[in-house]
Amino acid sequence: MLLRLLFVLLIALNIAVAAWLLLGDSGTRAADPNEGDVPRLKLLAELPEPPVAGASAPVSAATPEARASAPLPSPATSAPATPATSAPLPKPAAPQPKVSSEAPPMSAATAPTSPRRSYRCLALGPFPNQVDLRAARTAIASRTVRSRQRQEQTSESRGWRVFLPAQATRELALAQARRLEAKGIKDYFVVTAAGELQNSVALGLFHDPANARKRRDEVVAAGFPARMSERTETTPVWWLDVVVPDESGTDIRRSIRTPGITARSTGCF
């Protein structure tokens, strides 16, 4: 049953297609290219050549018979061919400058310069102990570029002494002392301690050198070879070397409370 129905449908479909092909009309017809109202296509080679500037007549207007009968120009009288002029080419656009967001580097001539400061090196001291040195270093730290401390040994005067030269033995020193007493010279004693002054007779210690000279002259006038010499003692002292700007080097000592501190030029470090 199903096969019979499919067969009937195929026959009906074929009849419908055949009727459409025979009786159907689309209503449009192909245009004839020979009709007058239809534009004719032309190739680029068929277009007429443009007229040449400066020519009296286009070459295409002359007939073949005219070209054949025209006399050929002689080389001497022939005018030079006028070159075909063409429209001037447009000038290329000038390149636009590239804008950069970065600032150009400064040259050495345009770079801002700061005034150059000059420096000097000073030695401050002497300080009797490290406590005073550290206090001074802290007080002037904001006005110095750099600093250093160093220790030196110095000979410090402890006064003046008057004495008789040392004898070879202790007995000779005691005998000399008895002679002094006989001359009315008192305030003496015999040195018995080991050293360069052993067996000498000490006649006094003085802080003022004028008093020491007066005592020496008195003993010499009594007939004894009295001598005078300065007592020195080697003690350590400390110095503070600093590098400061040149304009602040003159009054830097005002910030130091230790008395007797001097400032002298020294080698830079």
Residue frames relative to the residue before (quaternion, step in Angstrom):
aa qw qx qy qz dx dy dz
M 1.0000 0.0000 0.0000 0.0000 0.00 0.00 0.00
L 0.6689 0.4992 -0.2899 0.4683 3.49 0.95 -0.87
L 0.6501 0.5100 -0.3232 0.4612 3.56 0.95 -0.79
R 0.6401 0.5241 -0.3308 0.4541 3.54 0.99 -0.75
L 0.6470 0.5191 -0.3184 0.4588 3.59 1.01 -0.81
L 0.6431 0.5143 -0.3199 0.4686 3.63 0.97 -0.81
F 0.6409 0.5271 -0.3280 0.4515 3.58 0.98 -0.83
V 0.6524 0.5073 -0.3143 0.4672 3.60 0.96 -0.84
L 0.6544 0.5137 -0.3150 0.4568 3.62 0.98 -0.81
L 0.6374 0.5225 -0.3306 0.4597 3.63 0.96 -0.75
I 0.6525 0.5038 -0.3200 0.4670 3.60 0.99 -0.85
A 0.6555 0.5046 -0.3191 0.4625 3.60 0.94 -0.81
L 0.6418 0.5242 -0.3204 0.4590 3.61 1.02 -0.74
N 0.6517 0.5052 -0.3192 0.4672 3.58 0.96 -0.78
I 0.6395 0.5161 -0.3311 0.4637 3.60 1.00 -0.80
A 0.6563 0.5167 -0.3177 0.4486 3.61 0.93 -0.78
V 0.6599 0.5007 -0.3133 0.4645 3.60 0.96 -0.79
A 0.6607 0.5024 -0.3164 0.4592 3.58 0.95 -0.81
A 0.6492 0.5098 -0.3261 0.4607 3.59 0.98 -0.72
W 0.6483 0.5175 -0.3267 0.4529 3.62 1.00 -0.70
L 0.6563 0.5119 -0.3107 0.4590 3.55 1.04 -0.79
L 0.7092 0.4549 -0.2658 0.4685 3.58 0.99 -0.78
L 0.8086 0.3105 -0.1412 0.4793 3.55 0.76 -0.95
G 0.5900 0.6161 -0.3723 0.3656 3.59 1.11 -0.43
D 0.0528 -0.7802 0.6232 0.0081 3.71 -1.10 0.80
S 0.3667 -0.7662 0.4859 0.2056 3.60 -0.68 1.07
G 0.4746 -0.6908 0.4356 0.3282 3.62 1.22 -0.35
T 0.6974 0.3910 -0.2635 0.5398 3.67 1.19 -0.06
R 0.1241 -0.7727 0.6188 0.0684 3.48 -1.20 0.69
A 0.5729 -0.5963 0.4376 0.3532 3.52 -1.20 0.53
A 0.4217 -0.7003 0.5157 0.2565 3.60 -0.98 0.81
D 0.3973 -0.7020 0.5433 0.2328 3.49 -1.06 0.83
P 0.4118 -0.7317 0.4774 0.2590 3.62 -0.69 1.01
N 0.6306 0.5529 -0.3410 0.4247 3.62 1.17 -0.38
E 0.5187 0.6383 -0.4285 0.3740 3.61 1.21 -0.23
G 0.5957 -0.6426 0.3667 0.3127 3.57 -1.06 0.78
D 0.7095 0.4806 -0.2791 0.4332 3.59 0.98 -0.69
V 0.5845 0.5475 -0.3821 0.4611 3.57 1.27 0.03
P 0.3866 -0.7240 0.5062 0.2648 3.71 -0.64 1.01
R 0.3737 -0.7349 0.5330 0.1902 3.50 -1.12 0.85
L 0.4137 -0.7042 0.5258 0.2377 3.53 -0.98 0.93
K 0.0919 -0.7851 0.6113 0.0375 3.59 -1.03 0.84
L 0.4432 -0.6678 0.5342 0.2688 3.53 -1.20 0.70
L 0.6267 -0.5411 0.3958 0.3973 3.59 -1.23 0.40
A 0.6386 0.5391 -0.3337 0.4361 3.58 1.07 -0.68
E 0.6579 0.5210 -0.3075 0.4486 3.60 1.19 -0.51
L 0.5360 0.6285 -0.4181 0.3781 3.62 1.19 -0.25
P 0.5213 -0.6384 0.4524 0.3405 3.68 -1.03 0.65
E 0.5225 -0.6395 0.4695 0.3124 3.58 -1.12 0.73
P 0.5091 -0.6442 0.4643 0.3320 3.62 -1.02 0.70
P 0.5458 -0.6238 0.4315 0.3562 3.63 -1.04 0.65
V 0.4154 -0.6967 0.5377 0.2302 3.55 -1.14 0.83
A 0.4682 -0.6882 0.4757 0.2845 3.58 -0.88 0.98
G 0.7883 0.3023 -0.2382 0.4801 3.60 -0.95 0.86
A 0.5978 0.5539 -0.3823 0.4356 3.62 1.17 -0.19
S 0.5092 -0.6706 0.4534 0.2922 3.58 -1.03 0.83
A 0.7957 -0.0388 0.0520 0.6022 3.55 1.07 -0.73
P 0.5349 -0.6224 0.4436 0.3602 3.55 -0.98 0.62
V 0.5688 -0.6207 0.4319 0.3234 3.52 -1.09 0.76
S 0.6422 0.5489 -0.3310 0.4203 3.57 1.06 -0.72
A 0.6144 0.5772 -0.3581 0.4013 3.64 1.18 -0.45
A 0.6158 0.5455 -0.3613 0.4390 3.60 1.13 -0.47
T 0.4204 -0.7034 0.5210 0.2389 3.51 -1.03 0.87
P 0.6366 -0.5272 0.3727 0.4219 3.57 -1.15 0.35
E 0.6439 0.5191 -0.3480 0.4415 3.63 1.00 -0.68
A 0.6514 0.5098 -0.3246 0.4586 3.59 1.05 -0.74
R 0.6530 0.5041 -0.3274 0.4608 3.52 0.98 -0.76
A 0.6603 0.5108 -0.3219 0.4467 3.59 1.01 -0.74
S 0.7262 0.4388 -0.2510 0.4659 3.64 0.99 -0.81
A 0.5423 0.6223 -0.4141 0.3836 3.63 1.18 -0.31
P 0.4558 -0.6900 0.4791 0.2943 3.62 -0.92 0.89
L 0.4852 -0.6607 0.4946 0.2889 3.52 -1.10 0.77
P 0.4408 -0.6899 0.4938 0.2931 3.67 -0.85 0.79
S 0.4482 -0.6765 0.5190 0.2686 3.54 -1.09 0.83
P 0.6122 -0.5703 0.3849 0.3897 3.52 -1.16 0.50
A 0.6729 0.5185 -0.3204 0.4191 3.59 1.05 -0.75
T 0.7755 0.3578 -0.1864 0.4856 3.57 1.01 -0.80
S 0.5046 0.6600 -0.4348 0.3475 3.51 1.18 -0.19
A 0.3876 -0.7140 0.5362 0.2290 3.53 -0.96 0.87
P 0.5429 -0.6204 0.4410 0.3548 3.53 -1.01 0.66
A 0.5412 -0.6324 0.4522 0.3204 3.46 -1.03 0.82
T 0.3903 -0.7118 0.5377 0.2279 3.47 -0.98 0.92
P 0.3785 -0.7334 0.5033 0.2562 3.53 -0.59 1.02
A 0.5274 -0.6330 0.4711 0.3149 3.48 -1.09 0.77
T 0.3028 -0.7523 0.5617 0.1640 3.48 -0.84 1.01
S 0.1717 -0.7732 0.6056 0.0768 3.47 -1.04 0.79
A 0.6199 -0.5459 0.4089 0.3879 3.50 -1.20 0.45
P 0.5160 -0.6521 0.4451 0.3322 3.61 -0.92 0.85
L 0.4772 -0.6727 0.4921 0.2786 3.50 -1.03 0.89
P 0.5065 -0.6413 0.4662 0.3388 3.57 -0.98 0.69
K 0.4991 -0.6554 0.4822 0.2982 3.52 -1.05 0.85
P 0.4941 -0.6477 0.4759 0.3313 3.55 -0.99 0.74
A 0.5356 -0.6365 0.4535 0.3199 3.49 -1.04 0.79
A 0.5083 -0.6491 0.4718 0.3126 3.52 -1.00 0.86
P 0.4987 -0.6646 0.4532 0.3228 3.58 -0.90 0.84
Q 0.4234 -0.7022 0.5175 0.2445 3.49 -0.92 0.93
P 0.4873 -0.6643 0.4662 0.3225 3.60 -0.91 0.82
K 0.4440 -0.6934 0.5097 0.2495 3.49 -1.01 0.88
V 0.2656 -0.7701 0.5653 0.1293 3.51 -0.71 1.14
S 0.1166 -0.7919 0.5985 0.0329 3.51 -0.75 1.07
S 0.4289 -0.7089 0.5042 0.2435 3.51 -1.02 0.81
E 0.6086 0.5513 -0.3610 0.4418 3.54 1.23 -0.27
A 0.4653 -0.6678 0.5047 0.2877 3.55 -1.03 0.79
P 0.5100 -0.6471 0.4555 0.3372 3.63 -0.96 0.77
P 0.5432 -0.6271 0.4338 0.3514 3.57 -1.04 0.67
M 0.4601 -0.6806 0.5005 0.2732 3.52 -1.06 0.79
S 0.3610 -0.7111 0.5585 0.2280 3.51 -1.02 0.79
A 0.6799 -0.4922 0.3466 0.4187 3.53 -1.28 0.21
A 0.6515 0.5256 -0.3251 0.4400 3.59 1.15 -0.59
T 0.7562 0.3811 -0.2054 0.4906 3.58 1.05 -0.75
A 0.5193 0.6457 -0.4288 0.3599 3.62 1.19 -0.31
P 0.4742 -0.6697 0.4774 0.3141 3.61 -0.94 0.80
T 0.1946 -0.7812 0.5878 0.0802 3.52 -0.93 0.94
S 0.2980 -0.7392 0.5787 0.1726 3.54 -1.08 0.81
P 0.5695 -0.6023 0.4172 0.3727 3.58 -1.02 0.64
R 0.4041 -0.7265 0.5094 0.2223 3.53 -0.90 0.97
R 0.2902 -0.7693 0.5481 0.1533 3.56 -0.79 1.04
S 0.2901 -0.7339 0.5892 0.1734 3.52 -1.17 0.68
Y 0.2084 -0.7851 0.5787 0.0726 3.53 -1.12 0.77
R 0.1467 -0.7594 0.6266 0.0963 3.52 -1.33 0.38
C 0.3268 -0.7357 0.5680 0.1712 3.54 -1.21 0.63
L 0.0630 -0.8078 0.5853 -0.0299 3.55 -0.81 1.10
A 0.2539 -0.7127 0.6324 0.1665 3.51 -1.31 0.56
L 0.1291 -0.8006 0.5842 0.0331 3.57 -0.60 1.18
G 0.4867 0.6530 -0.4782 0.3287 3.57 -0.85 0.96
P 0.6186 0.0308 -0.7042 -0.3470 1.47 -2.43 -0.52
F 0.3371 -0.7079 0.5856 0.2055 3.55 -1.21 0.69
P 0.4514 -0.7190 0.4530 0.2721 3.62 -0.80 0.93
N 0.8015 0.0591 -0.0180 0.5948 3.60 1.13 -0.48
Q 0.6391 -0.5570 0.3831 0.3668 3.56 -1.30 0.33
V 0.5556 0.6027 -0.3997 0.4103 3.60 1.15 -0.43
D 0.6780 0.4682 -0.2876 0.4882 3.59 0.89 -0.91
L 0.6304 0.5391 -0.3405 0.4427 3.59 1.01 -0.74
R 0.6797 0.4830 -0.3027 0.4616 3.60 0.87 -0.91
A 0.6264 0.5314 -0.3402 0.4576 3.60 1.05 -0.69
A 0.6684 0.4847 -0.3001 0.4777 3.58 0.98 -0.82
R 0.6371 0.5343 -0.3315 0.4458 3.59 0.99 -0.77
T 0.6595 0.4914 -0.3073 0.4788 3.58 1.04 -0.75
A 0.6563 0.5378 -0.3178 0.4231 3.59 0.99 -0.81
I 0.7795 0.3113 -0.1700 0.5163 3.62 1.00 -0.72
A 0.3349 0.7775 -0.4870 0.2148 3.62 1.21 0.21
S 0.6852 0.4971 -0.3006 0.4394 3.61 0.95 -0.77
R 0.7210 0.4284 -0.2456 0.4861 3.60 1.20 -0.32
T 0.6570 0.4791 -0.3107 0.4922 3.58 1.27 0.08
V 0.4622 -0.6546 0.5250 0.2867 3.55 -1.22 0.59
R 0.7506 -0.1834 0.1220 0.6230 3.58 0.98 -0.84
S 0.1126 -0.7912 0.6002 0.0344 3.56 -1.25 0.45
R 0.0463 -0.7683 0.6372 0.0388 3.52 -1.33 0.34
Q 0.2824 -0.7488 0.5730 0.1770 3.57 -1.20 0.49
R 0.0311 -0.7845 0.6193 0.0006 3.55 -1.18 0.60
Q 0.3311 -0.7408 0.5586 0.1719 3.54 -1.23 0.59
E 0.0656 -0.7805 0.6215 0.0164 3.53 -1.09 0.82
Q 0.3695 -0.6827 0.5792 0.2490 3.52 -1.31 0.39
T 0.0276 -0.8047 0.5926 -0.0222 3.54 -0.85 0.98
S 0.3982 -0.6867 0.5566 0.2449 3.52 -1.24 0.57
E 0.1178 -0.8102 0.5739 0.0184 3.52 -0.62 1.17
S 0.4444 -0.7058 0.4904 0.2527 3.54 -0.92 0.97
R 0.1433 -0.7915 0.5920 0.0507 3.52 -0.95 0.98
G 0.7488 -0.3466 0.2105 0.5243 3.61 1.17 0.37
W 0.4561 -0.6548 0.5344 0.2786 3.49 -1.43 -0.24
R 0.1504 -0.7821 0.6000 0.0755 3.55 -1.11 0.74
V 0.2177 -0.7317 0.6363 0.1109 3.50 -1.28 0.70
F 0.1060 0.8083 -0.5607 0.1453 3.62 -0.78 1.02
L 0.4148 -0.6332 0.5837 0.2937 3.49 -1.43 0.20
P 0.5752 -0.6147 0.3934 0.3695 3.63 -0.91 0.79
A 0.6025 -0.5871 0.4156 0.3458 3.53 -1.24 0.65
Q 0.3436 -0.7224 0.5695 0.1891 3.57 -1.16 0.82
A 0.6539 -0.5367 0.3624 0.3913 3.56 -1.26 0.34
T 0.8012 0.1098 -0.0489 0.5862 3.59 1.02 -0.69
R 0.6480 -0.5220 0.3862 0.3979 3.51 -1.31 0.26
E 0.6212 0.5608 -0.3435 0.4262 3.60 1.05 -0.74
L 0.6484 0.5043 -0.3185 0.4730 3.57 1.02 -0.77
A 0.6348 0.5181 -0.3309 0.4681 3.60 1.04 -0.71
L 0.6594 0.4932 -0.3175 0.4703 3.62 0.99 -0.77
A 0.6322 0.5305 -0.3351 0.4545 3.58 1.01 -0.72
Q 0.6401 0.5150 -0.3188 0.4727 3.58 1.06 -0.78
A 0.6378 0.5287 -0.3270 0.4548 3.57 1.02 -0.72
R 0.6394 0.5169 -0.3323 0.4622 3.60 1.04 -0.71
R 0.6355 0.5202 -0.3370 0.4604 3.59 1.04 -0.66
L 0.6094 0.5428 -0.3510 0.4591 3.58 1.06 -0.70
E 0.6705 0.4998 -0.3040 0.4563 3.55 0.92 -0.89
A 0.6217 0.5445 -0.3345 0.4529 3.55 1.10 -0.69
K 0.6816 0.4592 -0.2736 0.4996 3.60 1.17 -0.59
G 0.5672 -0.6262 0.3755 0.3810 3.58 1.21 0.11
I 0.5093 0.6177 -0.4372 0.4097 3.60 1.23 0.39
K 0.0669 -0.8078 0.5856 -0.0047 3.52 -0.56 1.17
D 0.7031 0.4470 -0.3445 0.4327 3.59 -1.32 -0.24
Y 0.4864 0.5945 -0.4907 0.4113 3.55 0.43 1.24
F 0.0022 0.7702 -0.6358 -0.0497 3.56 -1.33 0.18
V 0.4599 -0.6752 0.5196 0.2502 3.52 -1.25 0.70
V 0.3452 -0.7417 0.5444 0.1854 3.59 -0.81 1.10
T 0.1006 -0.8141 0.5714 0.0241 3.53 -0.71 1.11
A 0.5176 0.6466 -0.4207 0.3701 3.62 1.21 -0.27
A 0.5486 -0.6204 0.4510 0.3329 3.56 -1.13 0.74
G 0.4732 0.6405 -0.5070 0.3300 3.53 -1.07 0.82
E 0.7369 -0.4153 0.2889 0.4484 3.53 -1.29 -0.12
L 0.7105 0.4315 -0.2559 0.4935 3.60 1.18 -0.45
Q 0.3672 0.7369 -0.4980 0.2721 3.61 1.17 0.23
N 0.8245 0.1497 -0.1829 0.5141 3.59 -1.01 0.99
S 0.4975 0.5965 -0.4656 0.4242 3.58 1.14 0.66
V 0.3855 -0.6950 0.5530 0.2500 3.58 -1.29 0.29
A 0.2404 -0.7807 0.5639 0.1211 3.59 -0.54 1.17
L 0.2021 -0.8107 0.5456 0.0650 3.56 -0.90 1.01
G 0.7811 -0.3056 0.1575 0.5213 3.60 1.22 0.12
L 0.2704 -0.7212 0.6184 0.1559 3.55 -1.37 0.53
F 0.0544 -0.8122 0.5794 -0.0410 3.57 -0.86 1.02
H 0.3711 -0.7049 0.5576 0.2333 3.57 -1.09 0.76
D 0.7127 0.3875 -0.2424 0.5321 3.58 1.09 -0.65
P 0.4187 -0.7235 0.4770 0.2714 3.62 -0.64 0.96
A 0.5834 0.5771 -0.3875 0.4199 3.63 1.10 -0.48
N 0.6550 0.4908 -0.3109 0.4831 3.58 0.99 -0.78
A 0.6242 0.5295 -0.3412 0.4622 3.59 1.04 -0.68
R 0.6625 0.4923 -0.3210 0.4644 3.62 0.92 -0.78
K 0.6284 0.5403 -0.3360 0.4476 3.59 1.05 -0.74
R 0.6544 0.4986 -0.3051 0.4797 3.60 1.00 -0.82
R 0.6498 0.5169 -0.3252 0.4525 3.59 0.95 -0.82
D 0.6712 0.4976 -0.3101 0.4536 3.60 0.86 -0.89
E 0.6221 0.5489 -0.3420 0.4412 3.60 1.04 -0.68
V 0.6848 0.4688 -0.2836 0.4804 3.60 0.93 -0.87
V 0.6275 0.5277 -0.3365 0.4632 3.57 1.03 -0.78
A 0.6444 0.5225 -0.3255 0.4536 3.61 0.99 -0.78
A 0.6544 0.4981 -0.3093 0.4775 3.62 1.19 -0.49
G 0.6175 -0.5922 0.3296 0.3992 3.59 1.24 -0.01
F 0.6015 0.5438 -0.3734 0.4505 3.62 1.13 0.44
P 0.4681 -0.7007 0.4659 0.2700 3.63 -1.02 0.78
A 0.0098 0.8353 -0.5483 0.0401 3.58 0.50 1.16
R 0.1569 -0.7816 0.6006 0.0615 3.56 -1.16 0.70
M 0.2255 -0.7525 0.6079 0.1158 3.51 -1.30 0.48
S 0.0946 0.7889 -0.6009 0.0871 3.59 -0.93 0.92
E 0.4844 -0.6663 0.4929 0.2801 3.54 -1.24 0.57
R 0.3406 -0.7150 0.5747 0.2063 3.53 -1.06 0.82
T 0.0210 -0.7976 0.6022 -0.0269 3.58 -0.71 1.08
E 0.1133 -0.7697 0.6266 0.0461 3.49 -1.26 0.62
T 0.3554 -0.7369 0.5394 0.1993 3.59 -0.89 0.98
T 0.0411 0.7990 -0.5939 0.0852 3.55 -0.65 1.16
P 0.4665 -0.6663 0.4923 0.3100 3.61 -1.13 0.53
V 0.0490 -0.7603 0.6473 0.0250 3.54 -1.14 0.76
W 0.3130 -0.7518 0.5573 0.1621 3.59 -1.24 0.50
W 0.1692 -0.7637 0.6193 0.0672 3.52 -1.16 0.81
L 0.2306 -0.7498 0.6079 0.1225 3.53 -1.19 0.68
D 0.1515 -0.7832 0.6002 0.0582 3.58 -0.54 1.23
V 0.0204 -0.8093 0.5853 -0.0454 3.59 -0.80 1.04
V 0.2390 -0.7024 0.6478 0.1728 3.52 -1.38 0.46
V 0.0221 0.8153 -0.5715 0.0901 3.57 -0.54 1.22
P 0.5883 -0.5311 0.4500 0.4115 3.61 -1.23 0.33
D 0.6221 -0.6022 0.3590 0.3486 3.51 -1.06 0.81
E 0.6879 0.5029 -0.3028 0.4268 3.60 1.00 -0.75
S 0.7331 0.4059 -0.2437 0.4882 3.64 1.15 -0.40
G 0.4815 0.6993 -0.4329 0.3029 3.60 1.17 0.14
T 0.6363 0.5699 -0.3466 0.3875 3.60 1.10 -0.54
D 0.7947 0.2930 -0.1490 0.5103 3.61 0.97 -0.77
I 0.3518 0.7621 -0.4922 0.2304 3.61 1.14 0.36
R 0.6068 0.5742 -0.3606 0.4147 3.59 1.13 -0.48
R 0.5409 0.6362 -0.4096 0.3674 3.60 1.17 -0.31
S 0.6697 0.4926 -0.3020 0.4666 3.59 1.17 -0.48
I 0.6311 0.5156 -0.3325 0.4747 3.63 1.26 -0.12
R 0.2918 -0.7977 0.5100 0.1359 3.55 -0.69 1.11
T 0.5380 0.6192 -0.4221 0.3858 3.62 1.15 -0.29
P 0.3797 -0.7416 0.4954 0.2459 3.64 -0.66 1.00
G 0.7968 0.3421 -0.2458 0.4333 3.52 -1.29 0.52
I 0.4576 0.6789 -0.4628 0.3399 3.61 1.19 0.25
T 0.1617 -0.7813 0.5990 0.0683 3.55 -0.91 0.98
A 0.2410 -0.7374 0.6120 0.1535 3.55 -1.34 0.35
R 0.0641 0.7988 -0.5924 0.0827 3.56 -0.65 1.13
S 0.5709 -0.5999 0.4345 0.3541 3.55 -1.17 0.57
T 0.0199 -0.7896 0.6128 -0.0234 3.53 -1.09 0.78
G 0.6539 -0.5069 0.3806 0.4130 3.56 -1.28 0.15
C 0.4611 -0.6857 0.4876 0.2819 3.55 -1.01 0.83
F 0.2056 -0.7842 0.5803 0.0774 3.54 -1.16 0.61
